Amino acid sequence: MIKFKGRSSIKQYMPKKPTNRGYKVWVRCDSITGYVYQFEIYTGKTDTGEVSTGLGGKLVMNLSQAVVGSGCHFTFDNFFTSYELMEKLYASNIFATGTVLTNGKDLPQVARRTTAMSKGESEWRTKNNTAYVCWRDTKDVHLLSTAFNPSTERSVQRTQKDRNAATVNCPETTIEYTKRMGGVDRLDERRGRYSVSRRSRRWWLRIFYLLVDCCVVDAHILDSSVHPDETITILEFRQQVFRGLVAGCRSR
């Protein structure tokens, strides 16, 4: 979310977000570094698009066009996830894993009934190329995936009510989803440090500030990958960029 409280026809209000007023931006990021590959600014509802996959599915399909046939792996939350989307991505040779709401279409009956599983137990079903997995942690975790075998389990450490660690079984789907989820959060964390964004009445300027911050973050990630032995902090990198930009324009 880009914070903006002025007048604008594309401004959104999301009361549950830390930044609840401003511009909503959908981003495709690297899951490890937060590197921005592609983004799309939400401008409101349109009449075009896929009805079966909903708004979330339409956005994922739009942001996946550049990697069709690459065999890459997408992760996203339950706003985007649907069985129809999973099958469409798989048909484009794109694997995907995401949490899912239990009232979604084309889910098995086990997803809608209340289970009496103990902590660490799981159930799964498959349909065509998509697997549904339900794992009991503190509460039930529901996922859809086309990337992992739903029957494969591993041992993980989980904290109990008495705060002691216990070893429980966990589906590989859940473990890999947790490992890969959070690329956009990593971007927000890096972008929020020493941001160039300032208050402005001009709505487009706030979007421009986002572009500058994303460019600096991407450049810092690339610099760190090229010079792994000389990694500098994001603050030091921003200072170097600034000095390089003003080097020929200062009077002393």
KAHU-V252380 format. One record per pair of residues at least 12 apart in sequence whose ideal C-beta (glycine too) atoms are under 6 Angstrom apart, sorted by the first residue. I is the first residue (numbers start at 1). J is the second residue. Records with the same first field share a line. If there is no record, write none. Layout:
I=J  J
//
This chain:
1=17  19  22
2=22  23  206  210
3=19  22
4=22  206
5=21
6=201
8=203
10=43
12=24
24=42
25=39  41
26=40  59
27=39  184
28=63
29=183  184  187
30=183
31=180  183
33=221
34=183  186  187  190
35=218  221
36=214  218
38=63
52=84
53=82  84  85
56=79  80
57=82  85
60=80
64=94
68=92
69=93
71=93
73=95  147
74=96
75=97  177  180  181
76=98
77=99
78=99  100  101
81=98  100  144
82=104
83=106  130
86=130  144  146
90=129  146
95=146  147
96=146
97=145  147  177
98=144
99=143
100=142  144
102=142
108=125  132
110=123
117=136
119=136  168
120=168  169
121=136
122=135  171
124=150
129=146
130=144  146
131=145  150
132=144
133=150  171  173
135=171  174
143=173
145=173
148=172  173  176
152=172
153=169  171
154=170  172  175
155=167
156=170
190=217
191=213  217
193=234
194=235  238
195=213
196=209  212
197=209
220=234  237
//
